[in-house]
């Protein structure tokens, strides 16, 4: 005897085709949540309310052995974050038959006219919210977030804004999809999320907004320590930049003065160069970045922050250092595996009293740099920066870690 698992829309029996409805009517055992069973109050069969799942599975197994006609009711598609997954773990394929209904996700995407074949599906229903942070930092293009009363739409909206990500997303709140009360709202601000008015059956669809970047109000920027989300960055790797807290350490270690020549090797998005250019307006900065997309981002960021003392060089450092002017300060944010070669070349170009600051993420590069400095008799010190930032989640606060970074500051003896 097979167990029929039937997906239902929010219109209850009215959402089912006759053939599927007859399966329910002919069942001798009906399993479902309160809402599902309430659709069939007049049903004459045994009704099992889903509370304790282990107990419910045992009851289903017992009734199946007795040859009863069992129907398990679910919302939408039972195999989409539903009871279907649990049933497939407990019963064989021969024992189960699935009859899905349109899922709330399917309905929401079609209402919004957004293709969803490549969407990332994330459930924070009864789960930790950390997985959402991970996918945001990966810059997923389109995401579906299934919520619950703790990880509700307001909590998720607030978390997104507290993270200050450089990628902008549009949010849509989708409620009671498939019912006469269904509602989709584009969320523009916090006030659009009144929890007392939001239906318990809801989900969020968020999609990257690749429209024109908002113009930065330069008068409101701090002298140093620009927020990460104000920089243009790599669409597929938004976290690939020197974070604000690390930039502040680097700027302090560089001990900048006016009228200096400064190299930024492996400049990436140019975040460090931009900060230097804004506080040392009479200095000349050379931002060296081998990737074309990185060089384009530096150009874009120079325009956004209206700095004009950065020379952008789209090439590998080891190919261009000999053509550069003597240097007062060097920051190395990336070396493409050529750290020793680059340090050898810098040693021939750096002025007396010059300084090198290197940001290193791996122990291997830390070893290479420290060995070179010892061999060449340079003075150096290392800062191991392990920074955790507070993050509000619902009515609680916890720490969210940044990747640890080793910062070496060195000068020739």
C-alpha positions, -999 to 999 in steps of 0.1 A, spaced: 0 0 0 15 34 -10 14 65 11 2 94 -10 18 128 -2 -4 156 -15 5 193 -18 -23 218 -12 -27 254 -20 -40 280 4 -75 276 -11 -77 242 5 -99 216 -14 -107 242 -40 -70 242 -51 -70 206 -60 -79 188 -93 -107 162 -90 -84 132 -94 -62 143 -64 -93 154 -44 -107 119 -48 -75 104 -33 -81 124 -2 -118 115 0 -110 78 -3 -83 79 23 -89 60 56 -60 79 74 -54 116 69 -21 132 82 -14 169 83 -10 201 103 -40 219 119 -46 240 88 -45 211 64 -69 189 85 -93 219 89 -98 219 51 -114 185 55 -133 187 88 -160 164 75 -136 136 64 -146 103 80 -111 88 82 -87 88 111 -69 121 114 -34 124 127 -21 159 136 16 165 129 32 175 162 58 150 173 73 138 140 88 106 155 54 97 169 37 106 136 61 84 116 55 55 139 17 59 134 20 61 96 42 30 96 17 11 118 -13 21 96 6 12 64 13 -23 77 -25 -26 84 -32 -18 47 -49 16 54 -51 42 26 -29 69 39 -27 105 26 -2 130 40 -12 166 34 14 194 29 16 229 17 27 235 -19 54 211 -30 61 185 -2 97 181 -14 105 218 -12 116 223 25 86 202 34 77 169 51 86 151 19 123 150 28 116 134 61 92 108 46 118 98 19 143 91 48 118 69 66 100 50 37 111 35 4 104 50 -30 80 21 -36 60 32 -6 56 68 -15 37 88 -42 40 125 -44 14 149 -59 28 184 -56 9 216 -58 24 249 -70 48 261 -44 47 296 -28 80 303 -44 68 294 -79 38 316 -75 58 345 -61 84 345 -89 58 344 -115 39 373 -100 71 393 -100 81 380 -135 116 371 -123 132 340 -138 141 316 -109 160 287 -123 193 300 -108 179 313 -75 195 303 -42 169 288 -18 176 295 19 155 285 48 161 302 81 129 285 94 140 269 127 176 273 116 206 296 123 207 328 104 245 324 97 239 306 64 222 338 51 252 359 60 274 335 41 253 337 9 250 374 10 288 377 12 290 354 -18 268 379 -37 242 354 -49 222 370 -77 187 360 -66 177 345 -32 146 331 -17 144 332 21 119 312 40 113 328 74 99 320 108 87 341 138 123 345 151 141 350 118 113 372 105 114 396 76 122 426 98 152 407 114 165 398 80 161 433 66 179 448 96 207 422 93 213 430 57 216 467 64 239 462 95 263 441 74 269 472 51 275 450 21 288 466 -11 262 448 -32 227 464 -32 196 441 -31 159 448 -38 135 430 -13 100 417 -19 78 404 9 54 377 -4 25 368 18 -2 340 16 8 331 -20 -20 312 -38 -48 326 -17 -73 354 -22 -53 374 4 -20 370 -14 1 401 -13 35 412 -26 52 443 -13 85 458 -24 103 468 8 119 503 6 125 510 43 121 495 78 86 510 82 73 488 54 78 458 78 51 460 105 53 425 120 18 427 135 4 430 99 26 404 82 10 371 74 26 341 91 29 324 57 55 346 41 88 345 23 113 371 10 127 373 -25 158 394 -29 176 403 -61 207 422 -69 200 457 -81 227 465 -107 213 499 -115 232 532 -112 251 535 -80 239 562 -57 259 593 -58 281 597 -27 277 628 -6 314 637 -1 306 663 25 293 636 48 323 612 45 347 608 74 383 620 69 394 583 71 375 551 75 351 550 45 324 523 49 330 493 27 296 495 10 304 528 -6 331 514 -28 324 498 -62 337 462 -59 337 428 -77 302 417 -84 310 380 -78 333 386 -49 321 417 -30 342 407 0 375 408 -20 387 442 -6 407 455 23 380 459 50 375 493 67 389 481 101 420 467 85 425 499 63 425 520 95 454 498 109 473 500 76 469 538 74 483 541 109 512 519 102 521 537 70 527 570 90 518 591 60 532 626 54 526 652 28 543 652 -6 552 616 -6 554 589 -34 533 559 -24 528 526 -41 498 504 -36 507 470 -50 479 446 -57 455 475 -53 423 455 -59 394 479 -58 416 507 -48 401 512 -13 435 518 4 447 541 -24 415 561 -21 419 566 16 455 577 12 446 601 -16 420 618 5 442 624 35 474 631 16 462 653 -12 497 665 -22 511 629 -25 513 608 -56 498 574 -53 506 546 -78 478 519 -77 492 488 -93 466 462 -102 472 434 -127 435 426 -135 416 447 -159 384 445 -139 403 457 -108 418 486 -127 384 496 -139 370 495 -104 398 517 -92 390 542 -119 353 540 -109 361 546 -73 385 575 -81 356 591 -99 331 584 -71 353 599 -44 367 626 -67 404 620 -61 429 630 -88 463 620 -73 461 583 -81 480 569 -110 464 536 -121 487 510 -135 471 479 -150 500 455 -149 520 431 -127 541 449 -101 574 431 -111 570 444 -147 565 481 -138 584 488 -105 617 497 -123 598 524 -142 583 540 -111 598 570 -92 616 564 -59 591 556 -32 585 568 4 558 543 14 547 509 0 516 490 8 514 454 -5 479 440 -5 486 413 -31 517 398 -47 504 370 -70 530 346 -56 559 370 -64 564 384 -29 602 378 -27 608 392 -62 587 423 -54 605 429 -21 639 426 -39 628 453 -64 613 476 -37 646 475 -18 664 492 -48 637 519 -51 628 529 -15 641 561 -1 659 564 33 634 563 61 609 546 38 585 520 51 568 489 37 534 477 51 522 442 40 488 427 46 490 389 46 462 364 49 482 331 49 509 317 72 530 307 42 533 343 29 539 355 65 568 331 66 582 342 32 580 379 42 596 375 76 624 354 62 632 380 35 632 408 61 655 389 84 679 379 56 680 416 44 683 429 79 652 450 79 635 460 112 599 448 113 569 441 135 538 421 130 503 428 140 479 398 140 445 414 136 415 392 145 385 415 145 349 407 154 322 433 148 289 434 167 259 425 147 223 429 159 201 399 153 165 403 164 167 417 199 201 402 206 237 413 197 266 390 188 299 392 171 306 385 134 342 377 126 363 392 98 390 370 83 422 373 104 450 393 88 487 397 96 501 432 90 539 435 87 555 470 90 591 471 80 620 496 73 656 492 63 682 494 91 
